[in-house]
Amino acid sequence: MNGCDSSRFLVRWRAVNDNSQLVATYVDAVGTPGMQVTGNAGWMDLDQCHTPAFQLLENADGSTLTDVTITVQQYMPAP
């Protein structure tokens, strides 16, 4: 391994359009998705081996586009 599991990330996300529903997941280096959840907002606890991924579902109000705000906190081990 390349040490990608040596730190943790707290990823908080929210769709700006309150009517939007997203499928949120994480993918590894080769694109294999992890557990998926559906919602308007949420959080993920990841290591450096994974990347957050989102898919917009069809909305009841007909919109096909939304912004997603994302906040990332990185946690490193103490020296």
mmCIF file of the N, C-alpha and C atoms, coordinates in Angstrom:
data_MODEL
# 
_entry.id   MODEL 
# 
loop_
_atom_site.group_PDB 
_atom_site.id 
_atom_site.type_symbol 
_atom_site.label_atom_id 
_atom_site.label_alt_id 
_atom_site.label_comp_id 
_atom_site.label_asym_id 
_atom_site.label_entity_id 
_atom_site.label_seq_id 
_atom_site.pdbx_PDB_ins_code 
_atom_site.Cartn_x 
_atom_site.Cartn_y 
_atom_site.Cartn_z 
_atom_site.occupancy 
_atom_site.B_iso_or_equiv 
_atom_site.pdbx_formal_charge 
_atom_site.auth_seq_id 
_atom_site.auth_comp_id 
_atom_site.auth_asym_id 
_atom_site.auth_atom_id 
_atom_site.pdbx_PDB_model_num 
ATOM 1   N N  . MET A 1 1  ? 0.842   -1.190 0.000   1.00 0.00 ? 1  MET A N  1 
ATOM 2   C CA . MET A 1 1  ? 0.000   0.000  0.000   1.00 0.00 ? 1  MET A CA 1 
ATOM 3   C C  . MET A 1 1  ? 0.877   1.239  0.000   1.00 0.00 ? 1  MET A C  1 
ATOM 4   N N  . ASN A 1 2  ? 0.297   2.336  -0.403  1.00 0.00 ? 2  ASN A N  1 
ATOM 5   C CA . ASN A 1 2  ? 1.017   3.602  -0.480  1.00 0.00 ? 2  ASN A CA 1 
ATOM 6   C C  . ASN A 1 2  ? 0.761   4.495  0.726   1.00 0.00 ? 2  ASN A C  1 
ATOM 7   N N  . GLY A 1 3  ? 0.224   3.949  1.799   1.00 0.00 ? 3  GLY A N  1 
ATOM 8   C CA . GLY A 1 3  ? -0.039  4.745  2.996   1.00 0.00 ? 3  GLY A CA 1 
ATOM 9   C C  . GLY A 1 3  ? -1.319  5.547  2.926   1.00 0.00 ? 3  GLY A C  1 
ATOM 10  N N  . CYS A 1 4  ? -2.221  5.178  1.999   1.00 0.00 ? 4  CYS A N  1 
ATOM 11  C CA . CYS A 1 4  ? -3.438  5.969  1.841   1.00 0.00 ? 4  CYS A CA 1 
ATOM 12  C C  . CYS A 1 4  ? -4.370  5.859  3.045   1.00 0.00 ? 4  CYS A C  1 
ATOM 13  N N  . ASP A 1 5  ? -4.130  4.893  3.908   1.00 0.00 ? 5  ASP A N  1 
ATOM 14  C CA . ASP A 1 5  ? -4.982  4.756  5.083   1.00 0.00 ? 5  ASP A CA 1 
ATOM 15  C C  . ASP A 1 5  ? -4.383  5.436  6.315   1.00 0.00 ? 5  ASP A C  1 
ATOM 16  N N  . SER A 1 6  ? -3.401  6.338  6.098   1.00 0.00 ? 6  SER A N  1 
ATOM 17  C CA . SER A 1 6  ? -2.720  6.959  7.235   1.00 0.00 ? 6  SER A CA 1 
ATOM 18  C C  . SER A 1 6  ? -3.419  8.202  7.772   1.00 0.00 ? 6  SER A C  1 
ATOM 19  N N  . SER A 1 7  ? -4.474  8.659  7.132   1.00 0.00 ? 7  SER A N  1 
ATOM 20  C CA . SER A 1 7  ? -5.247  9.784  7.676   1.00 0.00 ? 7  SER A CA 1 
ATOM 21  C C  . SER A 1 7  ? -6.725  9.585  7.359   1.00 0.00 ? 7  SER A C  1 
ATOM 22  N N  . ARG A 1 8  ? -7.566  10.342 8.023   1.00 0.00 ? 8  ARG A N  1 
ATOM 23  C CA . ARG A 1 8  ? -9.018  10.230 7.883   1.00 0.00 ? 8  ARG A CA 1 
ATOM 24  C C  . ARG A 1 8  ? -9.579  11.568 7.419   1.00 0.00 ? 8  ARG A C  1 
ATOM 25  N N  . PHE A 1 9  ? -10.729 11.503 6.748   1.00 0.00 ? 9  PHE A N  1 
ATOM 26  C CA . PHE A 1 9  ? -11.435 12.696 6.292   1.00 0.00 ? 9  PHE A CA 1 
ATOM 27  C C  . PHE A 1 9  ? -12.885 12.629 6.737   1.00 0.00 ? 9  PHE A C  1 
ATOM 28  N N  . LEU A 1 10 ? -13.379 13.728 7.256   1.00 0.00 ? 10 LEU A N  1 
ATOM 29  C CA . LEU A 1 10 ? -14.802 13.885 7.512   1.00 0.00 ? 10 LEU A CA 1 
ATOM 30  C C  . LEU A 1 10 ? -15.337 14.763 6.384   1.00 0.00 ? 10 LEU A C  1 
ATOM 31  N N  . VAL A 1 11 ? -16.208 14.210 5.562   1.00 0.00 ? 11 VAL A N  1 
ATOM 32  C CA . VAL A 1 11 ? -16.778 14.922 4.414   1.00 0.00 ? 11 VAL A CA 1 
ATOM 33  C C  . VAL A 1 11 ? -18.248 15.187 4.712   1.00 0.00 ? 11 VAL A C  1 
ATOM 34  N N  . ARG A 1 12 ? -18.626 16.462 4.802   1.00 0.00 ? 12 ARG A N  1 
ATOM 35  C CA . ARG A 1 12 ? -20.033 16.836 5.003   1.00 0.00 ? 12 ARG A CA 1 
ATOM 36  C C  . ARG A 1 12 ? -20.537 17.435 3.693   1.00 0.00 ? 12 ARG A C  1 
ATOM 37  N N  . TRP A 1 13 ? -21.732 17.037 3.265   1.00 0.00 ? 13 TRP A N  1 
ATOM 38  C CA . TRP A 1 13 ? -22.267 17.492 1.991   1.00 0.00 ? 13 TRP A CA 1 
ATOM 39  C C  . TRP A 1 13 ? -23.743 17.849 2.110   1.00 0.00 ? 13 TRP A C  1 
ATOM 40  N N  . ARG A 1 14 ? -24.192 18.752 1.213   1.00 0.00 ? 14 ARG A N  1 
ATOM 41  C CA . ARG A 1 14 ? -25.598 19.160 1.195   1.00 0.00 ? 14 ARG A CA 1 
ATOM 42  C C  . ARG A 1 14 ? -25.938 19.669 -0.201  1.00 0.00 ? 14 ARG A C  1 
ATOM 43  N N  . ALA A 1 15 ? -27.088 19.245 -0.727  1.00 0.00 ? 15 ALA A N  1 
ATOM 44  C CA . ALA A 1 15 ? -27.586 19.773 -1.997  1.00 0.00 ? 15 ALA A CA 1 
ATOM 45  C C  . ALA A 1 15 ? -28.194 21.147 -1.734  1.00 0.00 ? 15 ALA A C  1 
ATOM 46  N N  . VAL A 1 16 ? -27.825 22.145 -2.546  1.00 0.00 ? 16 VAL A N  1 
ATOM 47  C CA . VAL A 1 16 ? -28.325 23.505 -2.353  1.00 0.00 ? 16 VAL A CA 1 
ATOM 48  C C  . VAL A 1 16 ? -29.822 23.573 -2.625  1.00 0.00 ? 16 VAL A C  1 
ATOM 49  N N  . ASN A 1 17 ? -30.298 22.877 -3.652  1.00 0.00 ? 17 ASN A N  1 
ATOM 50  C CA . ASN A 1 17 ? -31.728 22.803 -3.954  1.00 0.00 ? 17 ASN A CA 1 
ATOM 51  C C  . ASN A 1 17 ? -32.364 21.821 -2.968  1.00 0.00 ? 17 ASN A C  1 
ATOM 52  N N  . ASP A 1 18 ? -33.243 22.309 -2.098  1.00 0.00 ? 18 ASP A N  1 
ATOM 53  C CA . ASP A 1 18 ? -33.859 21.451 -1.080  1.00 0.00 ? 18 ASP A CA 1 
ATOM 54  C C  . ASP A 1 18 ? -34.715 20.336 -1.669  1.00 0.00 ? 18 ASP A C  1 
ATOM 55  N N  . ASN A 1 19 ? -35.132 20.468 -2.928  1.00 0.00 ? 19 ASN A N  1 
ATOM 56  C CA . ASN A 1 19 ? -35.939 19.428 -3.574  1.00 0.00 ? 19 ASN A CA 1 
ATOM 57  C C  . ASN A 1 19 ? -35.095 18.342 -4.224  1.00 0.00 ? 19 ASN A C  1 
ATOM 58  N N  . SER A 1 20 ? -33.785 18.536 -4.256  1.00 0.00 ? 20 SER A N  1 
ATOM 59  C CA . SER A 1 20 ? -32.893 17.569 -4.906  1.00 0.00 ? 20 SER A CA 1 
ATOM 60  C C  . SER A 1 20 ? -32.632 16.374 -4.006  1.00 0.00 ? 20 SER A C  1 
ATOM 61  N N  . GLN A 1 21 ? -32.558 15.212 -4.619  1.00 0.00 ? 21 GLN A N  1 
ATOM 62  C CA . GLN A 1 21 ? -32.155 13.989 -3.941  1.00 0.00 ? 21 GLN A CA 1 
ATOM 63  C C  . GLN A 1 21 ? -30.917 13.461 -4.649  1.00 0.00 ? 21 GLN A C  1 
ATOM 64  N N  . LEU A 1 22 ? -29.900 13.118 -3.862  1.00 0.00 ? 22 LEU A N  1 
ATOM 65  C CA . LEU A 1 22 ? -28.650 12.610 -4.406  1.00 0.00 ? 22 LEU A CA 1 
ATOM 66  C C  . LEU A 1 22 ? -28.400 11.202 -3.911  1.00 0.00 ? 22 LEU A C  1 
ATOM 67  N N  . VAL A 1 23 ? -27.705 10.438 -4.733  1.00 0.00 ? 23 VAL A N  1 
ATOM 68  C CA . VAL A 1 23 ? -27.129 9.181  -4.280  1.00 0.00 ? 23 VAL A CA 1 
ATOM 69  C C  . VAL A 1 23 ? -25.681 9.499  -3.943  1.00 0.00 ? 23 VAL A C  1 
ATOM 70  N N  . ALA A 1 24 ? -25.305 9.325  -2.696  1.00 0.00 ? 24 ALA A N  1 
ATOM 71  C CA . ALA A 1 24 ? -23.946 9.604  -2.244  1.00 0.00 ? 24 ALA A CA 1 
ATOM 72  C C  . ALA A 1 24 ? -23.246 8.285  -1.949  1.00 0.00 ? 24 ALA A C  1 
ATOM 73  N N  . THR A 1 25 ? -22.007 8.197  -2.380  1.00 0.00 ? 25 THR A N  1 
ATOM 74  C CA . THR A 1 25 ? -21.202 7.009  -2.136  1.00 0.00 ? 25 THR A CA 1 
ATOM 75  C C  . THR A 1 25 ? -19.736 7.416  -2.124  1.00 0.00 ? 25 THR A C  1 
ATOM 76  N N  . TYR A 1 26 ? -18.868 6.453  -2.052  1.00 0.00 ? 26 TYR A N  1 
ATOM 77  C CA . TYR A 1 26 ? -17.435 6.683  -2.207  1.00 0.00 ? 26 TYR A CA 1 
ATOM 78  C C  . TYR A 1 26 ? -16.904 5.646  -3.177  1.00 0.00 ? 26 TYR A C  1 
ATOM 79  N N  . VAL A 1 27 ? -15.827 5.984  -3.873  1.00 0.00 ? 27 VAL A N  1 
ATOM 80  C CA . VAL A 1 27 ? -15.216 5.050  -4.812  1.00 0.00 ? 27 VAL A CA 1 
ATOM 81  C C  . VAL A 1 27 ? -13.746 4.874  -4.449  1.00 0.00 ? 27 VAL A C  1 
ATOM 82  N N  . ASP A 1 28 ? -13.216 3.691  -4.757  1.00 0.00 ? 28 ASP A N  1 
ATOM 83  C CA . ASP A 1 28 ? -11.796 3.451  -4.515  1.00 0.00 ? 28 ASP A CA 1 
ATOM 84  C C  . ASP A 1 28 ? -10.992 3.849  -5.755  1.00 0.00 ? 28 ASP A C  1 
ATOM 85  N N  . ALA A 1 29 ? -9.719  3.532  -5.777  1.00 0.00 ? 29 ALA A N  1 
ATOM 86  C CA . ALA A 1 29 ? -8.820  3.983  -6.843  1.00 0.00 ? 29 ALA A CA 1 
ATOM 87  C C  . ALA A 1 29 ? -9.202  3.435  -8.214  1.00 0.00 ? 29 ALA A C  1 
ATOM 88  N N  . VAL A 1 30 ? -9.875  2.293  -8.272  1.00 0.00 ? 30 VAL A N  1 
ATOM 89  C CA . VAL A 1 30 ? -10.269 1.728  -9.563  1.00 0.00 ? 30 VAL A CA 1 
ATOM 90  C C  . VAL A 1 30 ? -11.732 2.011  -9.897  1.00 0.00 ? 30 VAL A C  1 
ATOM 91  N N  . GLY A 1 31 ? -12.413 2.793  -9.057  1.00 0.00 ? 31 GLY A N  1 
ATOM 92  C CA . GLY A 1 31 ? -13.786 3.198  -9.337  1.00 0.00 ? 31 GLY A CA 1 
ATOM 93  C C  . GLY A 1 31 ? -14.867 2.298  -8.775  1.00 0.00 ? 31 GLY A C  1 
ATOM 94  N N  . THR A 1 32 ? -14.504 1.372  -7.912  1.00 0.00 ? 32 THR A N  1 
ATOM 95  C CA . THR A 1 32 ? -15.497 0.488  -7.299  1.00 0.00 ? 32 THR A CA 1 
ATOM 96  C C  . THR A 1 32 ? -16.240 1.252  -6.208  1.00 0.00 ? 32 THR A C  1 
ATOM 97  N N  . PRO A 1 33 ? -17.574 1.362  -6.325  1.00 0.00 ? 33 PRO A N  1 
ATOM 98  C CA . PRO A 1 33 ? -18.326 2.127  -5.315  1.00 0.00 ? 33 PRO A CA 1 
ATOM 99  C C  . PRO A 1 33 ? -18.506 1.349  -4.019  1.00 0.00 ? 33 PRO A C  1 
ATOM 100 N N  . GLY A 1 34 ? -18.673 2.119  -2.938  1.00 0.00 ? 34 GLY A N  1 
ATOM 101 C CA . GLY A 1 34 ? -18.959 1.546  -1.633  1.00 0.00 ? 34 GLY A CA 1 
ATOM 102 C C  . GLY A 1 34 ? -20.448 1.628  -1.347  1.00 0.00 ? 34 GLY A C  1 
ATOM 103 N N  . MET A 1 35 ? -20.808 1.641  -0.069  1.00 0.00 ? 35 MET A N  1 
ATOM 104 C CA . MET A 1 35 ? -22.200 1.720  0.338   1.00 0.00 ? 35 MET A CA 1 
ATOM 105 C C  . MET A 1 35 ? -22.828 3.029  -0.161  1.00 0.00 ? 35 MET A C  1 
ATOM 106 N N  . GLN A 1 36 ? -24.050 2.953  -0.681  1.00 0.00 ? 36 GLN A N  1 
ATOM 107 C CA . GLN A 1 36 ? -24.736 4.127  -1.209  1.00 0.00 ? 36 GLN A CA 1 
ATOM 108 C C  . GLN A 1 36 ? -25.885 4.535  -0.290  1.00 0.00 ? 36 GLN A C  1 
ATOM 109 N N  . VAL A 1 37 ? -26.090 5.848  -0.164  1.00 0.00 ? 37 VAL A N  1 
ATOM 110 C CA . VAL A 1 37 ? -27.233 6.380  0.567   1.00 0.00 ? 37 VAL A CA 1 
ATOM 111 C C  . VAL A 1 37 ? -27.909 7.429  -0.308  1.00 0.00 ? 37 VAL A C  1 
ATOM 112 N N  . THR A 1 38 ? -29.198 7.627  -0.105  1.00 0.00 ? 38 THR A N  1 
ATOM 113 C CA . THR A 1 38 ? -29.958 8.624  -0.846  1.00 0.00 ? 38 THR A CA 1 
ATOM 114 C C  . THR A 1 38 ? -30.436 9.687  0.129   1.00 0.00 ? 38 THR A C  1 
ATOM 115 N N  . GLY A 1 39 ? -30.287 10.957 -0.258  1.00 0.00 ? 39 GLY A N  1 
ATOM 116 C CA . GLY A 1 39 ? -30.742 12.030 0.612   1.00 0.00 ? 39 GLY A CA 1 
ATOM 117 C C  . GLY A 1 39 ? -30.387 13.392 0.057   1.00 0.00 ? 39 GLY A C  1 
ATOM 118 N N  . ASN A 1 40 ? -30.675 14.416 0.857   1.00 0.00 ? 40 ASN A N  1 
ATOM 119 C CA . ASN A 1 40 ? -30.404 15.803 0.494   1.00 0.00 ? 40 ASN A CA 1 
ATOM 120 C C  . ASN A 1 40 ? -29.133 16.314 1.160   1.00 0.00 ? 40 ASN A C  1 
ATOM 121 N N  . ALA A 1 41 ? -28.701 15.652 2.244   1.00 0.00 ? 41 ALA A N  1 
ATOM 122 C CA . ALA A 1 41 ? -27.504 16.049 2.975   1.00 0.00 ? 41 ALA A CA 1 
ATOM 123 C C  . ALA A 1 41 ? -26.983 14.853 3.761   1.00 0.00 ? 41 ALA A C  1 
ATOM 124 N N  . GLY A 1 42 ? -25.712 14.930 4.149   1.00 0.00 ? 42 GLY A N  1 
ATOM 125 C CA . GLY A 1 42 ? -25.153 13.840 4.940   1.00 0.00 ? 42 GLY A CA 1 
ATOM 126 C C  . GLY A 1 42 ? -23.675 14.040 5.189   1.00 0.00 ? 42 GLY A C  1 
ATOM 127 N N  . TRP A 1 43 ? -23.024 12.973 5.636   1.00 0.00 ? 43 TRP A N  1 
ATOM 128 C CA . TRP A 1 43 ? -21.600 13.015 5.916   1.00 0.00 ? 43 TRP A CA 1 
ATOM 129 C C  . TRP A 1 43 ? -20.995 11.653 5.638   1.00 0.00 ? 43 TRP A C  1 
ATOM 130 N N  . MET A 1 44 ? -19.665 11.642 5.433   1.00 0.00 ? 44 MET A N  1 
ATOM 131 C CA . MET A 1 44 ? -18.909 10.410 5.200   1.00 0.00 ? 44 MET A CA 1 
ATOM 132 C C  . MET A 1 44 ? -17.626 10.466 6.018   1.00 0.00 ? 44 MET A C  1 
ATOM 133 N N  . ASP A 1 45 ? -17.217 9.345  6.550   1.00 0.00 ? 45 ASP A N  1 
ATOM 134 C CA . ASP A 1 45 ? -15.939 9.203  7.235   1.00 0.00 ? 45 ASP A CA 1 
ATOM 135 C C  . ASP A 1 45 ? -15.076 8.323  6.345   1.00 0.00 ? 45 ASP A C  1 
ATOM 136 N N  . LEU A 1 46 ? -14.060 8.922  5.694   1.00 0.00 ? 46 LEU A N  1 
ATOM 137 C CA . LEU A 1 46 ? -13.263 8.210  4.700   1.00 0.00 ? 46 LEU A CA 1 
ATOM 138 C C  . LEU A 1 46 ? -11.781 8.266  5.030   1.00 0.00 ? 46 LEU A C  1 
ATOM 139 N N  . ASP A 1 47 ? -11.018 7.355  4.424   1.00 0.00 ? 47 ASP A N  1 
ATOM 140 C CA . ASP A 1 47 ? -9.568  7.478  4.452   1.00 0.00 ? 47 ASP A CA 1 
ATOM 141 C C  . ASP A 1 47 ? -9.108  7.973  3.088   1.00 0.00 ? 47 ASP A C  1 
ATOM 142 N N  . GLN A 1 48 ? -7.791  8.133  2.908   1.00 0.00 ? 48 GLN A N  1 
ATOM 143 C CA . GLN A 1 48 ? -7.264  8.657  1.654   1.00 0.00 ? 48 GLN A CA 1 
ATOM 144 C C  . GLN A 1 48 ? -7.395  7.670  0.499   1.00 0.00 ? 48 GLN A C  1 
ATOM 145 N N  . CYS A 1 49 ? -7.821  6.446  0.762   1.00 0.00 ? 49 CYS A N  1 
ATOM 146 C CA . CYS A 1 49 ? -7.968  5.433  -0.276  1.00 0.00 ? 49 CYS A CA 1 
ATOM 147 C C  . CYS A 1 49 ? -9.290  5.590  -1.032  1.00 0.00 ? 49 CYS A C  1 
ATOM 148 N N  . HIS A 1 50 ? -10.178 6.466  -0.574  1.00 0.00 ? 50 HIS A N  1 
ATOM 149 C CA . HIS A 1 50 ? -11.515 6.611  -1.164  1.00 0.00 ? 50 HIS A CA 1 
ATOM 150 C C  . HIS A 1 50 ? -11.821 8.063  -1.505  1.00 0.00 ? 50 HIS A C  1 
ATOM 151 N N  . THR A 1 51 ? -12.691 8.241  -2.492  1.00 0.00 ? 51 THR A N  1 
ATOM 152 C CA . THR A 1 51 ? -13.094 9.559  -2.962  1.00 0.00 ? 51 THR A CA 1 
ATOM 153 C C  . THR A 1 51 ? -14.614 9.637  -2.933  1.00 0.00 ? 51 THR A C  1 
ATOM 154 N N  . PRO A 1 52 ? -15.209 10.728 -2.433  1.00 0.00 ? 52 PRO A N  1 
ATOM 155 C CA . PRO A 1 52 ? -16.669 10.864 -2.455  1.00 0.00 ? 52 PRO A CA 1 
ATOM 156 C C  . PRO A 1 52 ? -17.185 10.958 -3.891  1.00 0.00 ? 52 PRO A C  1 
ATOM 157 N N  . ALA A 1 53 ? -18.393 10.448 -4.113  1.00 0.00 ? 53 ALA A N  1 
ATOM 158 C CA . ALA A 1 53 ? -19.028 10.516 -5.430  1.00 0.00 ? 53 ALA A CA 1 
ATOM 159 C C  . ALA A 1 53 ? -20.525 10.740 -5.236  1.00 0.00 ? 53 ALA A C  1 
ATOM 160 N N  . PHE A 1 54 ? -21.133 11.499 -6.146  1.00 0.00 ? 54 PHE A N  1 
ATOM 161 C CA . PHE A 1 54 ? -22.547 11.848 -6.040  1.00 0.00 ? 54 PHE A CA 1 
ATOM 162 C C  . PHE A 1 54 ? -23.240 11.676 -7.388  1.00 0.00 ? 54 PHE A C  1 
ATOM 163 N N  . GLN A 1 55 ? -24.520 11.289 -7.340  1.00 0.00 ? 55 GLN A N  1 
ATOM 164 C CA . GLN A 1 55 ? -25.341 11.201 -8.542  1.00 0.00 ? 55 GLN A CA 1 
ATOM 165 C C  . GLN A 1 55 ? -26.674 11.876 -8.238  1.00 0.00 ? 55 GLN A C  1 
ATOM 166 N N  . LEU A 1 56 ? -27.089 12.788 -9.106  1.00 0.00 ? 56 LEU A N  1 
ATOM 167 C CA . LEU A 1 56 ? -28.354 13.485 -8.943  1.00 0.00 ? 56 LEU A CA 1 
ATOM 168 C C  . LEU A 1 56 ? -29.488 12.597 -9.443  1.00 0.00 ? 56 LEU A C  1 
ATOM 169 N N  . LEU A 1 57 ? -30.494 12.404 -8.608  1.00 0.00 ? 57 LEU A N  1 
ATOM 170 C CA . LEU A 1 57 ? -31.677 11.646 -9.014  1.00 0.00 ? 57 LEU A CA 1 
ATOM 171 C C  . LEU A 1 57 ? -32.680 12.590 -9.667  1.00 0.00 ? 57 LEU A C  1 
ATOM 172 N N  . GLU A 1 58 ? -33.657 12.031 -10.374 1.00 0.00 ? 58 GLU A N  1 
ATOM 173 C CA . GLU A 1 58 ? -34.705 12.849 -10.977 1.00 0.00 ? 58 GLU A CA 1 
ATOM 174 C C  . GLU A 1 58 ? -35.511 13.520 -9.876  1.00 0.00 ? 58 GLU A C  1 
ATOM 175 N N  . ASN A 1 59 ? -35.716 14.846 -10.012 1.00 0.00 ? 59 ASN A N  1 
ATOM 176 C CA . ASN A 1 59 ? -36.398 15.616 -8.975  1.00 0.00 ? 59 ASN A CA 1 
ATOM 177 C C  . ASN A 1 59 ? -37.879 15.763 -9.262  1.00 0.00 ? 59 ASN A C  1 
ATOM 178 N N  . ALA A 1 60 ? -38.652 15.873 -8.207  1.00 0.00 ? 60 ALA A N  1 
ATOM 179 C CA . ALA A 1 60 ? -40.101 16.050 -8.333  1.00 0.00 ? 60 ALA A CA 1 
ATOM 180 C C  . ALA A 1 60 ? -40.445 17.387 -8.984  1.00 0.00 ? 60 ALA A C  1 
ATOM 181 N N  . ASP A 1 61 ? -39.568 18.406 -8.806  1.00 0.00 ? 61 ASP A N  1 
ATOM 182 C CA . ASP A 1 61 ? -39.853 19.719 -9.385  1.00 0.00 ? 61 ASP A CA 1 
ATOM 183 C C  . ASP A 1 61 ? -39.338 19.859 -10.817 1.00 0.00 ? 61 ASP A C  1 
ATOM 184 N N  . GLY A 1 62 ? -38.801 18.783 -11.385 1.00 0.00 ? 62 GLY A N  1 
ATOM 185 C CA . GLY A 1 62 ? -38.346 18.796 -12.767 1.00 0.00 ? 62 GLY A CA 1 
ATOM 186 C C  . GLY A 1 62 ? -36.936 19.310 -12.975 1.00 0.00 ? 62 GLY A C  1 
ATOM 187 N N  . SER A 1 63 ? -36.263 19.771 -11.936 1.00 0.00 ? 63 SER A N  1 
ATOM 188 C CA . SER A 1 63 ? -34.911 20.295 -12.114 1.00 0.00 ? 63 SER A CA 1 
ATOM 189 C C  . SER A 1 63 ? -33.939 19.155 -12.418 1.00 0.00 ? 63 SER A C  1 
ATOM 190 N N  . THR A 1 64 ? -32.945 19.460 -13.226 1.00 0.00 ? 64 THR A N  1 
ATOM 191 C CA . THR A 1 64 ? -31.951 18.463 -13.611 1.00 0.00 ? 64 THR A CA 1 
ATOM 192 C C  . THR A 1 64 ? -30.542 18.874 -13.205 1.00 0.00 ? 64 THR A C  1 
ATOM 193 N N  . LEU A 1 65 ? -30.443 19.907 -12.364 1.00 0.00 ? 65 LEU A N  1 
ATOM 194 C CA . LEU A 1 65 ? -29.136 20.421 -11.977 1.00 0.00 ? 65 LEU A CA 1 
ATOM 195 C C  . LEU A 1 65 ? -29.218 20.952 -10.552 1.00 0.00 ? 65 LEU A C  1 
ATOM 196 N N  . THR A 1 66 ? -28.196 20.710 -9.766  1.00 0.00 ? 66 THR A N  1 
ATOM 197 C CA . THR A 1 66 ? -28.103 21.309 -8.437  1.00 0.00 ? 66 THR A CA 1 
ATOM 198 C C  . THR A 1 66 ? -26.637 21.454 -8.067  1.00 0.00 ? 66 THR A C  1 
ATOM 199 N N  . ASP A 1 67 ? -26.351 22.361 -7.172  1.00 0.00 ? 67 ASP A N  1 
ATOM 200 C CA . ASP A 1 67 ? -25.014 22.494 -6.600  1.00 0.00 ? 67 ASP A CA 1 
ATOM 201 C C  . ASP A 1 67 ? -24.964 21.666 -5.328  1.00 0.00 ? 67 ASP A C  1 
ATOM 202 N N  . VAL A 1 68 ? -23.795 21.144 -5.044  1.00 0.00 ? 68 VAL A N  1 
ATOM 203 C CA . VAL A 1 68 ? -23.575 20.384 -3.817  1.00 0.00 ? 68 VAL A CA 1 
ATOM 204 C C  . VAL A 1 68 ? -22.449 21.078 -3.057  1.00 0.00 ? 68 VAL A C  1 
ATOM 205 N N  . THR A 1 69 ? -22.751 21.516 -1.834  1.00 0.00 ? 69 THR A N  1 
ATOM 206 C CA . THR A 1 69 ? -21.704 22.112 -1.003  1.00 0.00 ? 69 THR A CA 1 
ATOM 207 C C  . THR A 1 69 ? -21.020 20.992 -0.222  1.00 0.00 ? 69 THR A C  1 
ATOM 208 N N  . ILE A 1 70 ? -19.703 21.079 -0.160  1.00 0.00 ? 70 ILE A N  1 
ATOM 209 C CA . ILE A 1 70 ? -18.916 20.036 0.491   1.00 0.00 ? 70 ILE A CA 1 
ATOM 210 C C  . ILE A 1 70 ? -17.899 20.690 1.420   1.00 0.00 ? 70 ILE A C  1 
ATOM 211 N N  . THR A 1 71 ? -17.815 20.183 2.646   1.00 0.00 ? 71 THR A N  1 
ATOM 212 C CA . THR A 1 71 ? -16.813 20.610 3.616   1.00 0.00 ? 71 THR A CA 1 
ATOM 213 C C  . THR A 1 71 ? -15.983 19.393 3.982   1.00 0.00 ? 71 THR A C  1 
ATOM 214 N N  . VAL A 1 72 ? -14.657 19.547 3.938   1.00 0.00 ? 72 VAL A N  1 
ATOM 215 C CA . VAL A 1 72 ? -13.759 18.425 4.225   1.00 0.00 ? 72 VAL A CA 1 
ATOM 216 C C  . VAL A 1 72 ? -12.853 18.799 5.392   1.00 0.00 ? 72 VAL A C  1 
ATOM 217 N N  . GLN A 1 73 ? -12.780 17.939 6.386   1.00 0.00 ? 73 GLN A N  1 
ATOM 218 C CA . GLN A 1 73 ? -11.830 18.068 7.494   1.00 0.00 ? 73 GLN A CA 1 
ATOM 219 C C  . GLN A 1 73 ? -10.892 16.888 7.431   1.00 0.00 ? 73 GLN A C  1 
ATOM 220 N N  . GLN A 1 74 ? -9.594  17.146 7.464   1.00 0.00 ? 74 GLN A N  1 
ATOM 221 C CA . GLN A 1 74 ? -8.604  16.079 7.432   1.00 0.00 ? 74 GLN A CA 1 
ATOM 222 C C  . GLN A 1 74 ? -8.033  15.868 8.826   1.00 0.00 ? 74 GLN A C  1 
ATOM 223 N N  . TYR A 1 75 ? -7.952  14.622 9.229   1.00 0.00 ? 75 TYR A N  1 
ATOM 224 C CA . TYR A 1 75 ? -7.385  14.254 10.522  1.00 0.00 ? 75 TYR A CA 1 
ATOM 225 C C  . TYR A 1 75 ? -6.121  13.435 10.285  1.00 0.00 ? 75 TYR A C  1 
ATOM 226 N N  . MET A 1 76 ? -5.003  13.904 10.833  1.00 0.00 ? 76 MET A N  1 
ATOM 227 C CA . MET A 1 76 ? -3.717  13.238 10.675  1.00 0.00 ? 76 MET A CA 1 
ATOM 228 C C  . MET A 1 76 ? -3.295  12.645 12.026  1.00 0.00 ? 76 MET A C  1 
ATOM 229 N N  . PRO A 1 77 ? -2.571  11.511 12.009  1.00 0.00 ? 77 PRO A N  1 
ATOM 230 C CA . PRO A 1 77 ? -2.092  10.985 13.281  1.00 0.00 ? 77 PRO A CA 1 
ATOM 231 C C  . PRO A 1 77 ? -1.032  11.890 13.895  1.00 0.00 ? 77 PRO A C  1 
ATOM 232 N N  . ALA A 1 78 ? -1.000  11.935 15.186  1.00 0.00 ? 78 ALA A N  1 
ATOM 233 C CA . ALA A 1 78 ? 0.013   12.743 15.886  1.00 0.00 ? 78 ALA A CA 1 
ATOM 234 C C  . ALA A 1 78 ? 1.388   12.134 15.644  1.00 0.00 ? 78 ALA A C  1 
ATOM 235 N N  . PRO A 1 79 ? 2.420   12.980 15.553  1.00 0.00 ? 79 PRO A N  1 
ATOM 236 C CA . PRO A 1 79 ? 3.784   12.449 15.316  1.00 0.00 ? 79 PRO A CA 1 
ATOM 237 C C  . PRO A 1 79 ? 4.313   11.682 16.501  1.00 0.00 ? 79 PRO A C  1 
# 
